[in-house]
Amino acid sequence: MTKMTPEQLQAWVQTHVDDLFRFIDYEATVDDDEFKDTMGAWLDNESWASDDRFVHLGIDGTGSQLAVWIRAQDEQRPVVFFGSEGGLGVLTATPEAFALALAHAPYFESFEEPARLDRQEDPLADKDDDEREEASAALDRYRAAVHKHLGEPPALPELTKGLDALNGELLEWVKARSPHWG
């Protein structure tokens, strides 16, 4: 599997923004000001910034934020989810795992703790015939790009396993910076 930096993942999702939006509830819109405002509301406006930083990857349909967490104390760069309804979690342990996971057209399970990526039986089921055809073609294009540049994606459970320790670290990081988390 090709290793990706957070910035390379950000560029990757921007390159594939039109296709991704057609088959998954994810807008790869990079708006650092919106992200900072949202994080300021999620956490304490004055203290959420630290030696750690984030590379914004976009939002889901409810306004939940996705980002790569660049942790000062560790080289690992997990992709994290800050839910508009309060859910939070690590989606994948690495940027490249997230790019590969999107080829499975997962959905963001944000009402469970921790938030996570989950498999859909038929990710295009809620589309009408025309939308379904467009979404299917977009998914095929995305999968072809993944295969060409990153290789064959492992199964989604393989890409999202072993996140318990990272989820614990994320929760502790948030608790230390938020008046809302206890």
Summary of the structure (lengths in Angstrom):
residues: 182
radius of gyration: 15.9
end to end distance: 38.3
largest distance: 48.7
contacts: 548
relative contact order: 0.17
helix: 42%
strand: 17%
